[in-house]
Amino acid sequence: MLYNVIQDGETITYVPTVWGNVLLAALILALLCAAVFFARKAYLRTAALASSNVNSISSALPLPTNNNTKSNQFPVAKQHFNVKLSAKQLSFCAAAIALGTVLSNIKVFSFVTGGSITLLSMLVICLPGYWFGLGAGIMTGIAYGVLQMLIDPYILFPAQLIVDYLLAFGALGLSGLFCNAKYGLLKGYLTAVFGRYVFAVISGWIFFGAYAWEGWNPFLYSLAYNAIYIFSEAAITLAVLAVPTVRETFSRIKRLAIG
């Protein structure tokens, strides 16, 4: 058993067992390692692209008389991964958090036990990663999760708070893995949504298994329950992004954000 159900009157609390905590820690560690792995791949890919661009420009220009040609290449690659944000970038991230919070309260459908289909709130929180990269995206996602925790908390256990609010919403920053890729917004959004879904499933399995539908295994219940509202919103968002005018609008906003 991965958790114990403790009932005190009308209050029900789900406390993970030792094995539940071990599994949770292992899953979180594995997901963080995967995030680091893909982030490093994205870094190397972008750094190689930046280096090749510099080499192409350098080959078309007269060679300088000093020996500092190679050292001048590094700042170009590093600019894509500078976690220090300018005032303008912070303003865009703050605006995304504010708009995402407003949209999260416009609910197409809401479950009594948690989870809802909102009006594109996940897409808005994915935008800072699409604009500025992985670091800015994860930072924005975590900040949004903290705000959601303060506005509409549903907390049964400290570990559940971390998974549901910090990790699940922080995963929306994975959109930054594709900030420089072709169709980056689409790829980044799908990756971010899947990341949030993974953490939502973990939380539902360990902390909310007692709510499983009759005859359902808690893990399968969590897979189905969280898929209903997360992927329903994703389907609505993809339909909106399929409109060429919408895609062009988001491209213009990105040019404005990074310009």
C-alpha positions as CSV (number, residue, x, y, z in Angstrom):
1,M,0.0,0.0,0.0
2,L,1.4,3.4,-1.0
3,Y,-0.7,5.5,1.4
4,N,-2.8,5.3,4.5
5,V,-6.3,6.9,4.7
6,I,-6.9,8.7,8.0
7,Q,-10.4,9.9,8.7
8,D,-11.2,12.4,11.4
9,G,-14.9,13.1,11.3
10,E,-15.6,14.6,7.9
11,T,-11.9,15.2,7.2
12,I,-10.0,12.7,5.2
13,T,-6.2,12.8,5.0
14,Y,-4.0,10.6,2.8
15,V,-0.5,9.9,4.3
16,P,2.0,8.1,2.2
17,T,3.6,5.1,3.6
18,V,7.4,4.5,3.6
19,W,7.1,2.8,0.2
20,G,4.9,5.6,-1.0
21,N,7.5,8.2,-0.1
22,V,10.3,6.1,-1.6
23,L,8.4,5.8,-4.9
24,L,7.5,9.4,-4.9
25,A,11.1,10.4,-4.4
26,A,12.3,8.0,-7.1
27,L,9.8,9.3,-9.6
28,I,10.6,12.9,-8.9
29,L,14.4,12.2,-9.2
30,A,13.9,10.3,-12.4
31,L,11.8,13.2,-13.9
32,L,14.3,15.8,-12.8
33,C,17.1,13.8,-14.4
34,A,15.1,13.5,-17.6
35,A,14.5,17.3,-17.6
36,V,18.2,17.9,-17.1
37,F,19.1,15.5,-19.9
38,F,16.7,17.1,-22.4
39,A,17.8,20.6,-21.3
40,R,21.4,19.7,-21.9
41,K,20.6,18.3,-25.3
42,A,18.7,21.5,-26.2
43,Y,21.7,23.6,-24.9
44,L,24.2,21.6,-27.0
45,R,22.0,21.8,-30.1
46,T,21.5,25.6,-29.8
47,A,25.2,26.2,-28.9
48,A,26.3,24.2,-31.9
49,L,23.9,26.2,-34.1
50,A,25.2,29.5,-32.7
51,S,28.8,28.4,-33.2
52,S,28.2,27.4,-36.8
53,N,26.5,30.7,-37.5
54,V,29.5,32.6,-36.0
55,N,31.9,30.4,-38.1
56,S,29.9,31.2,-41.2
57,I,30.1,34.9,-40.6
58,S,33.8,34.7,-39.7
59,S,34.7,32.8,-42.9
60,A,33.1,35.6,-44.9
61,L,35.1,38.3,-43.2
62,P,38.9,39.1,-43.1
63,L,40.6,37.3,-40.3
64,P,41.6,39.6,-37.3
65,T,45.3,40.0,-36.6
66,N,44.9,38.8,-32.9
67,N,44.2,35.3,-31.6
68,N,40.9,36.0,-29.9
69,T,38.7,34.7,-32.6
70,K,37.6,31.6,-30.7
71,S,37.0,33.4,-27.4
72,N,34.6,35.8,-29.1
73,Q,32.3,32.9,-30.1
74,F,31.3,31.9,-26.5
75,P,29.1,34.9,-25.6
76,V,26.9,34.3,-28.6
77,A,26.0,30.7,-27.4
78,K,25.6,31.7,-23.8
79,Q,23.1,34.4,-24.4
80,H,20.4,31.8,-25.1
81,F,20.8,30.3,-21.6
82,N,21.3,33.4,-19.4
83,V,19.0,32.9,-16.4
84,K,19.2,36.6,-15.5
85,L,16.1,38.3,-16.9
86,S,15.9,41.9,-17.9
87,A,13.2,44.2,-16.6
88,K,11.4,43.8,-19.9
89,Q,11.5,40.0,-19.7
90,L,10.4,40.0,-16.1
91,S,7.5,42.2,-17.1
92,F,6.4,39.7,-19.8
93,C,6.7,36.8,-17.4
94,A,4.6,38.7,-14.8
95,A,2.0,39.6,-17.4
96,A,1.8,35.9,-18.3
97,I,1.3,34.9,-14.7
98,A,-1.4,37.5,-14.2
99,L,-3.2,36.6,-17.4
100,G,-2.9,32.9,-16.7
101,T,-4.4,33.4,-13.2
102,V,-7.4,35.3,-14.7
103,L,-7.9,32.6,-17.3
104,S,-7.6,29.8,-14.7
105,N,-10.7,31.2,-13.1
106,I,-12.7,31.0,-16.3
107,K,-13.6,27.3,-16.1
108,V,-15.3,25.4,-18.9
109,F,-15.7,22.5,-16.6
110,S,-14.6,21.7,-13.0
111,F,-14.4,18.5,-10.9
112,V,-15.5,18.6,-7.3
113,T,-12.4,16.7,-6.2
114,G,-10.0,18.9,-8.1
115,G,-9.0,19.7,-11.7
116,S,-10.7,21.8,-14.3
117,I,-10.8,22.7,-18.0
118,T,-9.8,26.4,-18.2
119,L,-9.7,29.0,-20.9
120,L,-6.2,28.4,-22.3
121,S,-4.5,29.1,-18.9
122,M,-1.8,26.5,-19.5
123,L,-0.9,28.0,-22.9
124,V,-0.3,31.4,-21.4
125,I,2.0,30.0,-18.7
126,C,3.9,28.1,-21.4
127,L,4.7,31.4,-23.2
128,P,7.7,32.6,-21.1
129,G,9.5,29.4,-21.8
130,Y,8.7,29.7,-25.5
131,W,10.0,33.3,-25.4
132,F,13.0,33.2,-23.1
133,G,14.0,29.5,-22.7
134,L,13.9,26.7,-20.1
135,G,15.1,28.7,-17.0
136,A,12.6,31.5,-17.4
137,G,9.8,29.0,-18.2
138,I,10.3,26.9,-15.1
139,M,10.7,30.0,-12.9
140,T,7.4,31.4,-14.3
141,G,5.6,28.0,-13.9
142,I,6.7,27.7,-10.2
143,A,5.7,31.2,-9.4
144,Y,2.3,30.6,-11.0
145,G,1.9,27.4,-8.9
146,V,2.7,29.3,-5.7
147,L,0.1,31.9,-6.7
148,Q,-2.5,29.1,-7.4
149,M,-1.7,27.6,-4.0
150,L,-2.4,30.9,-2.3
151,I,-5.6,31.7,-4.2
152,D,-7.2,28.2,-4.3
153,P,-5.4,25.7,-2.1
154,Y,-6.3,22.1,-1.9
155,I,-3.6,20.6,0.3
156,L,-3.7,17.3,2.3
157,F,0.0,16.7,2.9
158,P,3.2,18.7,2.4
159,A,4.6,16.3,-0.3
160,Q,1.3,16.7,-2.2
161,L,1.7,20.5,-2.1
162,I,5.1,20.1,-3.8
163,V,3.9,17.8,-6.5
164,D,0.6,19.5,-7.3
165,Y,1.7,23.1,-7.2
166,L,5.4,23.4,-7.6
167,L,6.3,20.5,-9.8
168,A,3.2,20.1,-11.9
169,F,2.9,23.9,-12.7
170,G,6.7,24.2,-12.9
171,A,6.6,21.5,-15.6
172,L,4.8,24.0,-17.9
173,G,8.2,25.6,-18.2
174,L,9.4,22.7,-20.2
175,S,8.1,24.6,-23.2
176,G,11.5,26.3,-23.1
177,L,13.1,23.2,-24.5
178,F,11.8,24.2,-27.9
179,C,12.2,28.0,-27.7
180,N,14.4,28.0,-30.8
181,A,12.9,25.1,-32.7
182,K,10.6,25.1,-35.7
183,Y,7.0,25.0,-34.5
184,G,8.5,25.6,-31.1
185,L,5.2,26.8,-29.5
186,L,3.4,23.7,-30.5
187,K,6.2,21.3,-29.5
188,G,6.8,23.1,-26.3
189,Y,3.2,23.3,-25.3
190,L,2.7,19.5,-25.8
191,T,5.8,18.7,-23.8
192,A,4.8,21.0,-21.0
193,V,1.3,19.7,-20.8
194,F,2.6,16.1,-20.7
195,G,5.0,17.1,-17.9
196,R,2.1,18.5,-15.9
197,Y,0.1,15.4,-16.6
198,V,2.8,13.1,-15.3
199,F,3.0,15.0,-11.9
200,A,-0.8,15.1,-11.7
201,V,-1.0,11.3,-12.2
202,I,1.7,10.8,-9.5
203,S,-0.3,13.0,-7.1
204,G,-3.6,11.4,-7.9
205,W,-2.2,7.9,-7.5
206,I,-0.5,8.4,-4.1
207,F,-2.6,11.1,-2.4
208,F,-6.1,10.7,-3.9
209,G,-6.3,7.0,-4.5
210,A,-9.2,6.6,-2.1
211,Y,-11.4,8.7,-4.5
212,A,-10.9,6.1,-7.3
213,W,-14.1,5.0,-9.0
214,E,-15.6,1.8,-7.8
215,G,-13.7,-1.2,-9.3
216,W,-10.8,1.0,-10.5
217,N,-7.1,0.6,-9.6
218,P,-5.9,3.9,-8.1
219,F,-3.1,4.3,-10.7
220,L,-5.5,3.7,-13.7
221,Y,-8.0,6.0,-12.0
222,S,-5.4,8.7,-11.8
223,L,-4.4,8.2,-15.4
224,A,-8.0,8.6,-16.6
225,Y,-9.1,11.3,-14.2
226,N,-6.3,13.7,-14.9
227,A,-6.3,12.9,-18.7
228,I,-9.9,14.1,-18.9
229,Y,-9.4,17.7,-17.9
230,I,-5.7,18.2,-18.9
231,F,-6.0,16.8,-22.4
232,S,-9.4,18.3,-23.0
233,E,-7.9,21.7,-22.4
234,A,-5.0,20.8,-24.6
235,A,-7.3,19.8,-27.4
236,I,-9.1,23.1,-27.2
237,T,-5.8,24.9,-27.2
238,L,-4.5,23.0,-30.2
239,A,-7.7,23.9,-32.1
240,V,-7.1,27.5,-31.4
241,L,-3.4,27.3,-32.4
242,A,-4.5,25.7,-35.7
243,V,-5.8,29.1,-36.8
244,P,-3.1,30.8,-38.9
245,T,-3.9,34.2,-37.6
246,V,-3.5,33.0,-34.0
247,R,-0.1,31.5,-34.7
248,E,1.1,34.7,-36.4
249,T,-0.1,36.7,-33.4
250,F,1.9,34.6,-31.0
251,S,5.0,34.9,-33.3
252,R,4.6,38.7,-33.3
253,I,4.3,38.7,-29.5
254,K,7.5,36.6,-29.2
255,R,9.4,39.0,-31.5
256,L,8.2,41.9,-29.3
257,A,9.2,40.0,-26.1
258,I,12.8,39.2,-27.2
259,G,13.4,42.3,-29.3
